[in-house]
Amino acid sequence: MPKSLKKEQKPPRLLGVKECAAILGVSRQRVSQLALTETFPKPVAHLASGPIWETKIIEQYCNPKKS
């Protein structure tokens, strides 16, 4: 068995609109508006309940590294 399959990999932490809103400090409606812009991260998937993002991507969006 390949080593990569032996290691237990943690699934990515995912966020829906409500969780994104809480992290960003905005309303769910505002997250939906931001998701339509070019600068907001694209969701990793769209479920029946709405788009989902990886937590680390949203955190990076909130706290971009300063050059």
HELIX and SHEET records of a PDB file:
HELIX    1   1 LYS A    3  LYS A    6  1                                   4    
HELIX    2   2 VAL A   17  LEU A   24  1                                   8    
HELIX    3   3 ARG A   28  ALA A   35  1                                   8    
HELIX    4   4 THR A   55  CYS A   62  1                                   8    
SHEET    1   A 3 LEU A  14  LEU A  15  0                                        
SHEET    2   A 3 GLY A  50  GLU A  54 -1                                        
SHEET    3   A 3 ALA A  45  LEU A  47 -1                                        
END                                                                             
